[in-house]
Amino acid sequence: MTATQRTVRILRGIDEIDKAAWDACANPPGAVFNPFLAHDFLAALEASGSVSASAGWQPFHLELREEARTIGCVPLYLKGHSQGEYVFDHAWADAWHRAGGRYYPKLQCSVPFTPATGRRLLCAEDDPAIERQLLDACAEVADQLQVSSLHITFMPQRQWLAAGERGYLRRMDQQFHWHNAGYDSFDAFLADLSSKKRKNLRRERREALAAGLTVEWVTGADLTEAHWDAFHRFYLDTGSRKWGAPYLTRRFFSLVNETLSEHCLLVMCKRGGKYIAGALNFIGGDTLYGRNWGCIEDHRFLHFEACYYQAIDFAIANKLKRVEAGAQGPHKVVRGYLPNATYSAHWIRDAGLRRAVARFLEEERHHVAQDIRWIEQRTPFKFGIDLSEIRGA
């Protein structure tokens, strides 16, 4: 009996693979829908010019085929910098450059500009053997390209553990997520908090809208180009002040609106009949993902209202299990968001650099785990509330 032949194909653009074939691996039937893995989302990044070789994100996706059938995919990019990743390796790059090495280009397996956990080894069937083959294929491509390193970021813990078994170095960090313990209202959530924290959150919500502001949820067919024009102004203003060069082009928002509008939520803030701030969220199968925020007027606590509290309101109203509000932000803890570990895996060519990074990561994992435990003892929830039950709801 002849063994079935499997081959790996490199895609220099997401348009080189059939949309249905990619989506069958990215969001197969029965899986919880992740909007960032959808062909439409990745295509919008590329077609809009937000992701391109000139932007330092050259598409280099992998497709695993069994005869004529696609059985696995990996969103992969050849990168000339470490921007837009949210898992920082700048110190590694600097150390390698000082040692006389060349860190860039490198390979990055991720969703660009999106610090949200999701499968990175995509297969239509829940098949660990296919995932292992995809891990090996990624390492083989990195070796053939002679790049310094390969980084798989914001992967689920199961795939992270599998990567460690295949020789990848394992890194751990944390984010802060809100978990829906079956709440039927924001007040029901507040009832789980200590009295002082509950009062603080109510005060922040009142003060955020005290200047006569109103808030709208806009999603699906109600989203118009006028909404995206307004939001893009906010995005450019805030992005330019924070990091100098916002990543997403105006066309990206139009393309996403054409193909994924039912998975987009704009929280738009208005004063005097004019939009002055907004937050972009993506709606997954069981999670609301907070992505971008911007404003053209400064109002105290408005960022917290638009990005955190309105997200909680929407998640409760739509019976979503979680709100992932993006990277960073220990300040989210006092607002009911809990620490959650995030995972990445790293392949490093040079043995000396690999040993140094491995030592660093071992110590870092210990400190991250310790920090999560410390924060969990200082949440705003009432004494005696089981956080594991809230997370598991």
C-alpha positions as CSV (number, residue, x, y, z in Angstrom):
1,M,0.0,0.0,0.0
2,T,1.5,3.4,-1.0
3,A,1.8,6.1,1.6
4,T,-0.2,9.2,0.8
5,Q,2.1,12.0,-0.3
6,R,2.1,15.3,1.5
7,T,3.8,18.5,0.2
8,V,4.3,22.0,1.6
9,R,3.7,25.0,-0.6
10,I,4.8,28.6,0.1
11,L,2.2,31.3,-0.6
12,R,3.5,34.8,-1.4
13,G,0.1,36.1,-0.7
14,I,-3.1,34.9,0.9
15,D,-4.8,35.2,-2.6
16,E,-2.7,32.3,-3.8
17,I,-4.9,29.9,-1.9
18,D,-8.6,29.2,-2.3
19,K,-10.6,31.1,0.3
20,A,-12.7,28.0,1.2
21,A,-9.6,25.8,1.5
22,W,-8.0,28.3,3.9
23,D,-11.1,28.8,6.0
24,A,-11.8,25.1,6.3
25,C,-8.5,24.9,8.2
26,A,-8.7,28.3,10.0
27,N,-12.3,28.0,11.2
28,P,-13.5,24.5,10.6
29,P,-17.0,23.4,11.4
30,G,-17.5,22.9,15.1
31,A,-14.6,25.2,16.1
32,V,-15.1,28.5,17.8
33,F,-14.9,31.2,15.2
34,N,-11.8,33.4,15.2
35,P,-12.2,36.4,12.9
36,F,-8.5,37.1,12.7
37,L,-7.7,33.8,11.2
38,A,-10.3,34.2,8.4
39,H,-9.1,34.5,4.9
40,D,-11.1,37.7,4.6
41,F,-9.3,39.4,7.5
42,L,-5.8,38.4,6.2
43,A,-6.7,39.4,2.7
44,A,-7.9,42.8,3.8
45,L,-4.5,43.4,5.5
46,E,-2.7,42.5,2.3
47,A,-5.0,44.1,-0.3
48,S,-5.0,47.4,1.7
49,G,-1.2,47.6,1.8
50,S,-1.2,47.4,5.6
51,V,0.8,44.2,5.2
52,S,3.4,44.0,2.4
53,A,7.1,43.6,1.8
54,S,7.6,47.4,1.8
55,A,5.9,47.5,5.2
56,G,8.3,44.9,6.6
57,W,5.6,42.1,6.5
58,Q,6.2,40.0,3.5
59,P,3.6,37.2,3.3
60,F,5.2,33.8,3.3
61,H,2.2,31.5,4.3
62,L,2.5,27.7,4.3
63,E,0.0,25.3,2.9
64,L,0.2,21.6,3.6
65,R,-1.4,19.5,0.9
66,E,-2.3,15.8,0.8
67,E,-2.4,15.1,-2.9
68,A,-4.9,17.8,-4.2
69,R,-6.4,18.6,-0.8
70,T,-5.4,21.3,1.6
71,I,-5.1,19.8,5.1
72,G,-3.1,22.5,6.9
73,C,-2.0,26.2,6.8
74,V,0.2,28.6,8.7
75,P,0.0,32.4,8.6
76,L,3.6,33.3,8.1
77,Y,5.6,36.4,7.3
78,L,9.2,37.3,6.4
79,K,10.0,40.3,8.5
80,G,12.6,43.1,8.4
81,H,11.8,44.5,11.9
82,S,10.1,43.6,15.1
83,Q,7.2,46.1,15.0
84,G,3.5,45.3,15.3
85,E,4.1,41.9,17.1
86,Y,3.5,42.6,20.9
87,V,5.9,39.9,21.9
88,F,9.1,41.8,22.2
89,D,12.5,40.4,20.9
90,H,14.3,43.7,20.5
91,A,16.8,42.8,23.2
92,W,17.6,39.5,21.4
93,A,18.1,41.4,18.1
94,D,20.3,43.9,19.7
95,A,22.4,41.3,21.4
96,W,22.8,39.3,18.2
97,H,23.8,42.5,16.2
98,R,26.4,43.4,18.9
99,A,27.8,39.9,18.6
100,G,28.2,40.4,14.8
101,G,25.2,38.5,13.7
102,R,22.3,39.5,11.4
103,Y,19.0,39.2,13.1
104,Y,16.8,40.4,10.3
105,P,15.1,39.1,8.2
106,K,13.3,36.6,10.5
107,L,10.1,34.6,10.1
108,Q,7.0,35.5,12.1
109,C,4.0,33.3,12.5
110,S,1.2,35.5,13.7
111,V,-1.7,37.7,12.8
112,P,-0.2,41.1,12.1
113,F,-0.8,43.9,14.6
114,T,-3.2,41.6,16.6
115,P,-2.2,40.4,20.1
116,A,-5.0,37.9,20.3
117,T,-4.6,34.2,21.1
118,G,-5.6,31.8,18.4
119,R,-4.5,28.7,16.7
120,R,-1.4,29.2,14.5
121,L,-1.1,25.6,13.2
122,L,-4.4,25.5,11.2
123,C,-5.9,22.2,10.2
124,A,-9.4,21.1,9.3
125,E,-9.3,18.2,11.6
126,D,-8.1,18.2,15.2
127,D,-5.0,16.2,14.3
128,P,-1.9,16.6,16.5
129,A,0.1,14.8,13.8
130,I,-0.7,17.5,11.2
131,E,0.2,20.2,13.7
132,R,3.6,18.5,14.3
133,Q,4.2,18.4,10.6
134,L,3.4,22.1,10.3
135,L,5.8,22.9,13.1
136,D,8.5,20.9,11.4
137,A,7.7,22.5,8.0
138,C,8.1,26.0,9.6
139,A,11.5,25.1,11.1
140,E,12.6,23.6,7.8
141,V,11.6,26.7,5.8
142,A,13.4,28.9,8.3
143,D,16.5,26.7,8.0
144,Q,16.4,26.8,4.2
145,L,16.0,30.6,4.1
146,Q,18.9,30.9,6.5
147,V,17.0,33.4,8.7
148,S,18.1,34.0,12.3
149,S,14.9,32.9,13.9
150,L,11.2,32.0,13.7
151,H,8.6,33.2,16.1
152,I,5.1,31.8,16.7
153,T,3.2,34.2,18.9
154,F,-0.1,34.2,20.8
155,M,-0.7,30.5,20.3
156,P,-3.0,28.3,22.4
157,Q,-1.3,26.4,25.2
158,R,-1.8,23.0,23.6
159,Q,0.1,24.0,20.5
160,W,2.7,25.8,22.6
161,L,3.4,22.5,24.5
162,A,3.6,20.6,21.2
163,A,6.1,23.2,19.9
164,G,8.3,22.6,22.9
165,E,8.3,18.9,22.2
166,R,9.6,19.7,18.7
167,G,12.5,21.7,20.0
168,Y,11.1,25.2,20.0
169,L,11.9,27.5,22.9
170,R,8.8,28.4,24.9
171,R,7.9,31.9,26.2
172,M,5.1,33.0,28.4
173,D,3.6,36.4,29.1
174,Q,0.3,37.7,30.3
175,Q,-2.7,39.7,29.2
176,F,-5.9,40.8,31.1
177,H,-9.2,39.4,30.0
178,W,-12.8,39.9,31.4
179,H,-14.7,36.7,31.9
180,N,-18.5,36.4,31.8
181,A,-19.7,34.4,34.8
182,G,-23.2,34.1,33.4
183,Y,-24.0,37.8,34.2
184,D,-27.3,39.2,33.0
185,S,-26.3,42.9,33.5
186,F,-23.4,45.1,34.3
187,D,-24.8,45.5,37.8
188,A,-24.7,41.7,38.3
189,F,-21.0,41.8,37.4
190,L,-20.5,44.7,39.8
191,A,-22.2,42.7,42.6
192,D,-19.2,40.4,42.5
193,L,-16.8,43.2,43.3
194,S,-15.9,44.7,46.7
195,S,-17.9,47.7,47.7
196,K,-15.1,50.2,47.2
197,K,-14.2,48.9,43.7
198,R,-17.9,48.8,42.7
199,K,-18.3,52.5,43.7
200,N,-15.2,53.4,41.8
201,L,-16.4,51.8,38.5
202,R,-19.8,53.5,38.8
203,R,-18.1,56.8,39.3
204,E,-15.8,56.4,36.3
205,R,-18.8,55.5,34.1
206,R,-20.7,58.6,35.3
207,E,-17.7,61.0,34.8
208,A,-16.8,59.5,31.4
209,L,-20.1,60.8,29.9
210,A,-20.5,63.8,32.2
211,A,-19.8,66.3,29.4
212,G,-23.0,65.3,27.6
213,L,-21.5,62.4,25.7
214,T,-23.5,59.5,24.3
215,V,-22.4,56.1,23.1
216,E,-23.5,54.0,20.2
217,W,-22.9,50.4,19.2
218,V,-22.6,50.1,15.4
219,T,-22.2,46.7,13.7
220,G,-23.2,44.7,10.7
221,A,-25.3,46.4,8.0
222,D,-25.5,49.6,10.0
223,L,-21.7,50.3,9.5
224,T,-21.2,52.9,6.8
225,E,-18.1,54.5,5.2
226,A,-18.9,57.6,7.3
227,H,-18.4,55.6,10.5
228,W,-15.1,54.3,9.2
229,D,-14.0,57.8,8.1
230,A,-14.6,59.1,11.6
231,F,-12.9,56.1,13.3
232,H,-9.9,56.4,11.0
233,R,-9.4,60.0,12.1
234,F,-9.4,58.9,15.7
235,Y,-7.1,56.0,14.9
236,L,-4.6,58.3,13.1
237,D,-4.6,60.9,15.8
238,T,-4.1,58.6,18.7
239,G,-1.7,56.3,16.8
240,S,0.5,59.1,15.7
241,R,0.8,60.4,19.2
242,K,1.6,56.9,20.7
243,W,3.9,55.3,18.2
244,G,4.3,57.6,15.2
245,A,3.2,55.5,12.3
246,P,-0.2,53.8,12.5
247,Y,-0.1,50.4,10.8
248,L,-3.6,50.1,9.2
249,T,-4.5,52.0,6.1
250,R,-7.9,53.6,5.5
251,R,-8.7,51.0,2.8
252,F,-8.3,48.2,5.4
253,F,-11.4,49.3,7.2
254,S,-13.4,49.5,4.0
255,L,-12.4,46.0,3.0
256,V,-13.2,44.6,6.4
257,N,-16.5,46.3,6.2
258,E,-17.2,44.5,2.9
259,T,-16.5,41.0,4.1
260,L,-16.6,40.9,7.9
261,S,-19.0,43.7,9.0
262,E,-21.1,41.2,11.1
263,H,-18.0,40.5,13.1
264,C,-17.1,44.2,13.6
265,L,-18.3,46.4,16.5
266,L,-17.6,50.1,16.6
267,V,-18.2,51.7,20.0
268,M,-18.7,55.4,18.9
269,C,-18.8,58.3,21.3
270,K,-20.6,61.5,20.3
271,R,-20.8,65.0,21.7
272,G,-22.9,67.8,20.3
273,G,-24.0,65.6,17.4
274,K,-20.3,64.9,16.4
275,Y,-18.3,61.7,16.8
276,I,-15.3,62.5,18.9
277,A,-14.0,59.0,19.9
278,G,-14.4,55.3,19.1
279,A,-13.2,51.8,19.8
280,L,-13.0,49.0,17.2
281,N,-13.8,45.5,18.4
282,F,-14.1,42.2,16.5
283,I,-16.7,39.6,17.5
284,G,-15.6,36.0,17.7
285,G,-17.6,32.9,18.4
286,D,-17.4,33.3,22.1
287,T,-15.1,36.3,22.6
288,L,-15.1,40.1,22.0
289,Y,-11.7,41.3,20.9
290,G,-10.9,44.9,21.6
291,R,-8.5,46.1,18.9
292,N,-8.1,49.9,18.3
293,W,-9.1,53.1,20.1
294,G,-8.8,56.7,19.1
295,C,-10.2,60.1,20.0
296,I,-10.0,63.8,18.9
297,E,-11.1,65.1,22.3
298,D,-9.8,64.3,25.7
299,H,-12.4,63.3,28.3
300,R,-11.4,61.7,31.6
301,F,-12.3,58.0,31.9
302,L,-13.7,57.9,28.3
303,H,-11.1,55.4,27.2
304,F,-12.1,53.1,30.0
305,E,-15.8,53.5,29.2
306,A,-15.4,52.9,25.4
307,C,-12.9,50.1,25.5
308,Y,-13.6,48.2,28.8
309,Y,-17.0,48.9,30.2
310,Q,-18.9,49.1,26.9
311,A,-17.1,45.9,25.8
312,I,-18.4,44.2,29.0
313,D,-21.9,45.5,28.4
314,F,-21.8,44.1,24.8
315,A,-20.4,40.8,25.9
316,I,-23.2,40.4,28.5
317,A,-25.9,41.4,26.1
318,N,-24.7,38.9,23.5
319,K,-23.8,36.1,25.9
320,L,-20.1,36.1,25.0
321,K,-17.7,34.3,27.4
322,R,-14.8,36.7,27.3
323,V,-13.5,40.2,26.5
324,E,-9.9,40.3,25.3
325,A,-9.0,43.9,25.5
326,G,-5.5,43.7,23.8
327,A,-2.0,43.8,25.1
328,Q,-0.5,45.4,28.2
329,G,-2.6,47.1,30.8
330,P,-2.3,46.1,34.5
331,H,-4.7,49.0,35.1
332,K,-7.4,46.7,33.7
333,V,-7.3,44.6,36.8
334,V,-9.1,47.1,39.0
335,R,-11.8,47.1,36.4
336,G,-12.5,43.4,36.6
337,Y,-10.1,42.0,34.1
338,L,-8.1,39.0,35.2
339,P,-4.5,38.0,34.3
340,N,-4.3,35.2,31.7
341,A,-1.1,33.6,30.4
342,T,-0.2,34.0,26.7
343,Y,2.2,31.7,24.9
344,S,4.8,31.9,22.1
345,A,7.4,29.5,20.6
346,H,10.7,30.4,19.1
347,W,13.2,28.7,16.8
348,I,16.7,30.2,16.9
349,R,19.4,29.1,14.4
350,D,22.6,30.0,16.3
351,A,23.3,27.5,19.1
352,G,24.9,30.2,21.3
353,L,22.1,32.7,21.0
354,R,19.6,29.8,21.5
355,R,21.2,28.8,24.8
356,A,21.2,32.4,26.1
357,V,17.6,32.9,25.1
358,A,16.6,29.6,26.6
359,R,18.1,30.6,30.0
360,F,16.3,33.9,29.8
361,L,13.0,32.4,29.0
362,E,13.2,29.9,31.8
363,E,13.6,32.7,34.3
364,E,11.0,34.8,32.6
365,R,8.4,32.1,32.7
366,H,8.9,31.7,36.5
367,H,8.5,35.5,37.0
368,V,5.4,35.7,34.8
369,A,3.7,32.8,36.7
370,Q,4.7,34.4,40.0
371,D,3.2,37.7,38.9
372,I,0.0,36.1,37.8
373,R,-0.4,34.5,41.2
374,W,0.4,37.8,42.9
375,I,-2.2,39.8,40.9
376,E,-4.9,37.1,41.4
377,Q,-4.6,37.8,45.2
378,R,-5.3,41.5,44.6
379,T,-8.2,41.6,42.2
380,P,-11.3,43.8,42.9
381,F,-13.5,40.7,43.4
382,K,-15.0,40.1,46.8
383,F,-13.0,37.9,49.2
384,G,-14.0,34.3,48.8
385,I,-15.0,34.4,45.1
386,D,-13.5,31.5,43.2
387,L,-11.7,33.1,40.2
388,S,-11.4,29.7,38.5
389,E,-15.2,29.5,38.4
390,I,-15.4,32.9,36.8
391,R,-12.9,32.0,34.2
392,G,-14.6,28.7,33.5
393,A,-18.1,30.1,33.1
